[in-house]
Amino acid sequence: MSAQNPGRRKLTAREAAARFGVSTRTIKRVMAEPRDEFLARAAARRAHAVDLRTQGLTYAEIAEVMECSTGTVGRLLHDARKLAEREDAEGQAQAS
């Protein structure tokens, strides 16, 4: 079941549950961003970080452009690299 009202929220699930008197599970189920939208947004963030890195920017510069921490930049680049390796391995396995 996808969210009835998809979109980015300002409250945490715990805060919303306390405000509305329901469980955090109910809040997550009703308010969650649909998975395909989340995955598309995550892929776009990874691609943007990789693009900036290929332009020669440092982690600090990328973090400033993307308005996140250098740790997040490192995580995005690491995830992008691991996903690319996994796709390459799957492609080679299918070619054999």
MOFEN-V625376 format. One record per residue. N is the residue number from 1. BURIAL is + if it has 24 or more other ideal C-beta (glycine too) atoms within 12 Angstrom, else -. Layout:
n->N burial->BURIAL
n->N burial->BURIAL
This chain:
n->1 burial->-
n->2 burial->-
n->3 burial->-
n->4 burial->-
n->5 burial->-
n->6 burial->-
n->7 burial->-
n->8 burial->-
n->9 burial->-
n->10 burial->-
n->11 burial->-
n->12 burial->-
n->13 burial->-
n->14 burial->-
n->15 burial->-
n->16 burial->+
n->17 burial->-
n->18 burial->-
n->19 burial->-
n->20 burial->-
n->21 burial->-
n->22 burial->-
n->23 burial->-
n->24 burial->-
n->25 burial->-
n->26 burial->-
n->27 burial->+
n->28 burial->-
n->29 burial->-
n->30 burial->-
n->31 burial->+
n->32 burial->+
n->33 burial->-
n->34 burial->-
n->35 burial->-
n->36 burial->-
n->37 burial->-
n->38 burial->-
n->39 burial->-
n->40 burial->-
n->41 burial->-
n->42 burial->-
n->43 burial->-
n->44 burial->-
n->45 burial->+
n->46 burial->+
n->47 burial->-
n->48 burial->+
n->49 burial->+
n->50 burial->+
n->51 burial->-
n->52 burial->+
n->53 burial->+
n->54 burial->-
n->55 burial->-
n->56 burial->-
n->57 burial->-
n->58 burial->-
n->59 burial->+
n->60 burial->-
n->61 burial->-
n->62 burial->+
n->63 burial->+
n->64 burial->-
n->65 burial->-
n->66 burial->+
n->67 burial->-
n->68 burial->-
n->69 burial->-
n->70 burial->-
n->71 burial->-
n->72 burial->-
n->73 burial->+
n->74 burial->-
n->75 burial->-
n->76 burial->+
n->77 burial->+
n->78 burial->-
n->79 burial->-
n->80 burial->+
n->81 burial->-
n->82 burial->-
n->83 burial->-
n->84 burial->-
n->85 burial->-
n->86 burial->-
n->87 burial->-
n->88 burial->-
n->89 burial->-
n->90 burial->-
n->91 burial->-
n->92 burial->-
n->93 burial->-
n->94 burial->-
n->95 burial->-
n->96 burial->-
